[in-house]
């Protein structure tokens, strides 16, 4: 599964698949990706993310726009819940699986 597009009200669609923008932490668009980062259980092993397919796709999108994992830097999880990812997906991430089916949230 791969994140192909992200959406924000101010900027509209952000093409992640063909022309990902290089974002800095102070760019307002980076907050969208930060939510997906902080509400994520995927783990990295030798530079590759492992875990649930949707969460791995969100972490790969984070790195493709030039941002780094902030979970160990500025965030500590106190009580994880299964609904964490649903909150992020409601903001308009478009996921594209290898079998060419598209899911829009």
C-alpha positions in Angstrom: 0.0 0.0 0.0 1.3 3.5 -0.9 0.1 7.0 -0.1 -0.4 8.7 -3.5 -2.1 11.9 -2.4 -2.7 13.9 0.7 -5.3 16.7 1.1 -5.4 19.9 3.1 -8.1 22.6 3.0 -5.5 25.4 2.4 -3.4 23.6 -0.3 -5.8 21.1 -1.8 -4.3 17.8 -3.1 -0.6 17.2 -2.5 0.8 14.7 -5.0 3.0 12.3 -3.0 3.4 9.6 -5.7 4.9 11.6 -8.7 6.1 15.0 -7.3 6.4 14.9 -3.5 7.2 18.3 -2.1 10.2 18.6 0.3 8.7 19.9 3.5 10.3 21.4 6.6 8.8 21.0 10.1 7.7 24.7 10.1 5.7 24.2 6.8 2.0 24.1 7.7 1.5 21.1 5.4 3.9 19.0 7.5 1.4 18.9 10.4 -0.8 16.5 8.3 2.1 14.1 8.1 3.1 14.6 11.7 -0.4 13.4 12.8 0.2 10.2 10.8 3.6 9.8 12.3 2.5 10.3 15.9 -0.5 8.0 15.6 1.5 5.1 14.2 2.8 1.8 15.5 5.1 0.8 12.5 8.7 0.3 13.5 11.9 0.8 11.6 14.6 -1.9 11.2 17.7 -0.9 9.1 15.9 1.9 7.4 12.8 0.0 6.4 9.4 0.2 8.1 7.6 -2.9 9.3 4.0 -3.3 10.6 0.5 -2.9 9.4 0.4 -2.0 5.7 -1.5 1.3 6.2 0.9 2.5 8.9 3.9 1.5 6.9 2.5 3.5 4.0 2.1 6.6 6.2 5.6 6.3 7.5 7.0 6.0 3.9 5.0 9.1 2.9 6.6 11.0 5.8 10.1 10.2 4.6 9.1 10.9 0.9 8.3 14.5 1.8 11.5 15.0 3.6 10.3 14.7 7.2 11.7 12.5 9.9 10.1 10.2 12.6 9.2 12.4 15.5 7.9 9.7 17.9 11.1 9.4 19.9 12.0 13.1 19.7 9.0 15.0 20.9 6.2 12.5 21.7 5.6 9.7 24.2 2.6 7.5 23.9 0.7 7.0 27.1 -2.4 4.9 26.1 -2.5 3.8 22.4 -5.9 2.9 21.0 -7.0 1.3 17.7 -8.8 4.5 16.8 -5.7 6.6 16.4 -5.2 6.0 12.7 -8.9 6.6 11.9 -8.5 10.2 13.0 -5.6 10.8 10.5 -7.3 9.1 7.6 -10.4 11.3 8.0 -8.2 14.2 6.8 -8.1 13.0 3.2 -5.3 10.6 2.6 -5.6 8.6 -0.6 -4.1 5.1 -0.4 -3.3 3.1 -3.4 -2.6 -0.6 -3.2 -0.5 -2.7 -5.5 -3.6 -4.2 -7.1 -4.6 -0.8 -8.3 -7.6 -0.4 -6.1 -8.0 3.1 -4.7 -9.4 3.9 -1.3 -10.3 7.5 -0.4 -11.1 8.5 3.1 
